Amino acid sequence: MNKLYALLIFLIILYVGINVGADNIHLGPSDAGVGDDASNANVNASFPKLDNFTDKKVNDTAVIYEDAQNMTINLMQIDSSQNLSDLSNQLISSGKYTSNQVIDQNGVTTYFLYNEGSDDYSADIYFNKNGQNYHISGSNISYENSDYFINHCKSIIDSMSGSGSSQGFSRW
């Protein structure tokens, strides 16, 4: 009887060894959930959906939102080692922007940089969420559509930030 138990244990070890070697059994916790569906779910979950906009994934760190009126909002992760206050000050010093604001949006310090023209403006918005820096941009935004643009940017920031009290803001 002992020989049968020994043979059974040997066969079990052999079976497990063959399947681990063929990568059919994942023993390590780091292997759990690895696959295209799991990684796509994380990427898609990291960028919020916007009402009235369709989103196109550029890559794992960027998405473009477009609506029926041809408004485009770009959202991307940027280098997290950068200090956004310093970056904002450097960009303002470059003379590219005509105005700027620093807003506390639900506990997220947000830097708004504007390049204003006679009929429209462009905006670059920087914020940090959970240690990750983000950049939102939009160009050729008519002053009539300014609140629409700003409110959707707020929606992006709010959906990626923790809870807190919202301080409403408007470009004009």
C-alpha positions as CSV (number, residue, x, y, z in Angstrom):
1,M,0.0,0.0,0.0
2,N,2.9,2.4,0.8
3,K,4.2,1.8,-2.8
4,L,0.9,3.0,-4.2
5,Y,0.9,6.2,-2.1
6,A,4.5,6.8,-3.1
7,L,3.5,6.3,-6.8
8,L,0.5,8.6,-6.4
9,I,2.6,11.4,-4.8
10,F,5.2,10.9,-7.6
11,L,2.5,11.3,-10.3
12,I,1.1,14.4,-8.6
13,I,4.5,16.0,-8.4
14,L,5.2,15.1,-12.0
15,Y,1.8,16.5,-13.1
16,V,2.3,19.8,-11.3
17,G,5.9,20.0,-12.6
18,I,4.9,19.5,-16.2
19,N,2.0,22.1,-16.0
20,V,4.2,24.7,-14.2
21,G,6.9,24.1,-16.8
22,A,4.3,24.5,-19.6
23,D,3.0,27.7,-17.9
24,N,-0.4,26.2,-17.5
25,I,-0.5,26.7,-13.7
26,H,0.4,30.1,-12.2
27,L,1.7,29.6,-8.7
28,G,2.9,33.2,-8.0
29,P,0.5,36.0,-7.0
30,S,2.1,38.3,-9.5
31,D,0.8,36.1,-12.3
32,A,-2.8,36.5,-11.3
33,G,-4.9,38.5,-13.7
34,V,-2.2,38.9,-16.3
35,G,-3.6,39.1,-19.8
36,D,-4.9,41.5,-22.4
37,D,-8.3,41.9,-20.8
38,A,-6.9,42.6,-17.4
39,S,-4.5,45.3,-18.6
40,N,-7.0,46.9,-20.8
41,A,-9.5,47.1,-18.0
42,N,-6.9,49.0,-15.9
43,V,-6.1,51.4,-18.7
44,N,-9.7,52.1,-19.5
45,A,-10.6,52.5,-15.9
46,S,-7.9,55.1,-15.3
47,F,-9.5,57.6,-17.7
48,P,-13.0,58.8,-17.0
49,K,-15.9,58.8,-19.4
50,L,-17.3,62.2,-20.3
51,D,-21.0,62.9,-21.1
52,N,-21.5,64.0,-24.7
53,F,-17.9,63.0,-25.7
54,T,-16.5,60.0,-27.4
55,D,-13.0,58.9,-26.2
56,K,-10.2,57.5,-28.3
57,K,-7.3,55.8,-26.5
58,V,-4.0,57.2,-27.9
59,N,-1.9,54.8,-25.8
60,D,-1.7,53.6,-22.2
61,T,-1.1,57.1,-20.9
62,A,-3.3,59.3,-23.2
63,V,-6.9,59.7,-24.4
64,I,-8.6,62.2,-26.7
65,Y,-12.2,63.3,-26.0
66,E,-14.3,64.7,-28.9
67,D,-17.9,65.9,-29.0
68,A,-20.3,66.6,-31.9
69,Q,-19.4,70.3,-32.0
70,N,-15.7,69.4,-32.7
71,M,-14.5,70.3,-29.2
72,T,-11.4,68.2,-28.4
73,I,-10.0,67.7,-24.9
74,N,-6.7,65.8,-24.6
75,L,-5.8,64.0,-21.3
76,M,-2.4,62.4,-20.7
77,Q,-0.3,61.2,-17.8
78,I,3.0,63.1,-17.7
79,D,6.3,62.7,-15.8
80,S,5.4,62.4,-12.1
81,S,8.9,63.4,-11.0
82,Q,8.1,67.0,-12.1
83,N,6.9,69.5,-9.5
84,L,3.8,71.0,-11.1
85,S,4.2,74.3,-9.4
86,D,7.7,74.7,-10.8
87,L,6.6,73.5,-14.2
88,S,3.7,76.0,-14.2
89,N,6.0,78.8,-13.2
90,Q,8.5,77.9,-16.0
91,L,5.8,77.8,-18.6
92,I,4.4,81.1,-17.4
93,S,7.9,82.6,-17.6
94,S,8.3,81.4,-21.2
95,G,5.8,84.1,-22.3
96,K,3.6,81.6,-24.1
97,Y,0.6,82.2,-21.9
98,T,-1.4,85.3,-21.4
99,S,-3.1,84.4,-18.1
100,N,-3.1,81.7,-15.4
101,Q,-5.0,80.4,-12.4
102,V,-4.3,78.1,-9.5
103,I,-7.4,76.3,-8.3
104,D,-8.1,73.9,-5.4
105,Q,-10.6,71.5,-7.1
106,N,-11.8,69.1,-4.5
107,G,-8.4,69.0,-2.7
108,V,-6.5,68.8,-6.0
109,T,-4.2,71.7,-6.7
110,T,-4.8,72.5,-10.4
111,Y,-2.8,74.8,-12.6
112,F,-4.7,76.5,-15.5
113,L,-2.6,78.2,-18.1
114,Y,-4.3,80.2,-20.9
115,N,-3.2,81.6,-24.3
116,E,-6.0,84.0,-25.2
117,G,-6.8,85.3,-28.6
118,S,-9.4,87.7,-29.8
119,D,-12.0,85.0,-30.7
120,D,-10.8,82.0,-28.7
121,Y,-8.2,80.6,-26.4
122,S,-6.1,77.5,-25.7
123,A,-5.7,76.0,-22.2
124,D,-3.2,73.7,-20.6
125,I,-4.3,72.3,-17.2
126,Y,-2.0,70.4,-14.9
127,F,-2.9,68.4,-11.8
128,N,-1.7,65.6,-9.6
129,K,-3.8,62.6,-8.6
130,N,-2.4,59.9,-6.3
131,G,1.2,60.8,-7.0
132,Q,0.6,60.8,-10.8
133,N,0.8,64.1,-12.8
134,Y,-1.7,64.8,-15.6
135,H,-2.1,67.3,-18.4
136,I,-5.4,68.4,-19.9
137,S,-5.3,70.5,-23.0
138,G,-7.7,72.2,-25.4
139,S,-7.3,74.6,-28.2
140,N,-9.4,77.0,-30.3
141,I,-12.0,77.1,-27.5
142,S,-14.5,79.9,-28.2
143,Y,-15.3,82.2,-25.3
144,E,-19.0,81.2,-25.7
145,N,-18.0,77.5,-25.1
146,S,-15.6,78.3,-22.3
147,D,-17.9,77.1,-19.4
148,Y,-18.7,73.9,-21.4
149,F,-14.9,73.2,-21.7
150,I,-14.1,74.1,-18.1
151,N,-16.9,72.1,-16.7
152,H,-15.8,69.0,-18.5
153,C,-12.2,69.5,-17.3
154,K,-13.6,69.8,-13.8
155,S,-15.5,66.5,-14.4
156,I,-12.2,64.8,-15.4
157,I,-10.4,66.2,-12.3
158,D,-13.3,65.3,-10.0
159,S,-13.7,61.8,-11.3
160,M,-10.0,61.2,-10.8
161,S,-9.8,62.8,-7.4
162,G,-10.9,61.9,-3.9
163,S,-13.9,63.4,-2.2
164,G,-13.8,66.9,-0.9
165,S,-15.7,70.1,-1.2
166,S,-15.9,71.5,-4.7
167,Q,-15.0,75.1,-5.3
168,G,-16.8,76.0,-8.5
169,F,-14.9,78.0,-11.0
170,S,-15.5,79.6,-14.4
171,R,-13.2,81.0,-16.9
172,W,-15.5,84.1,-17.2
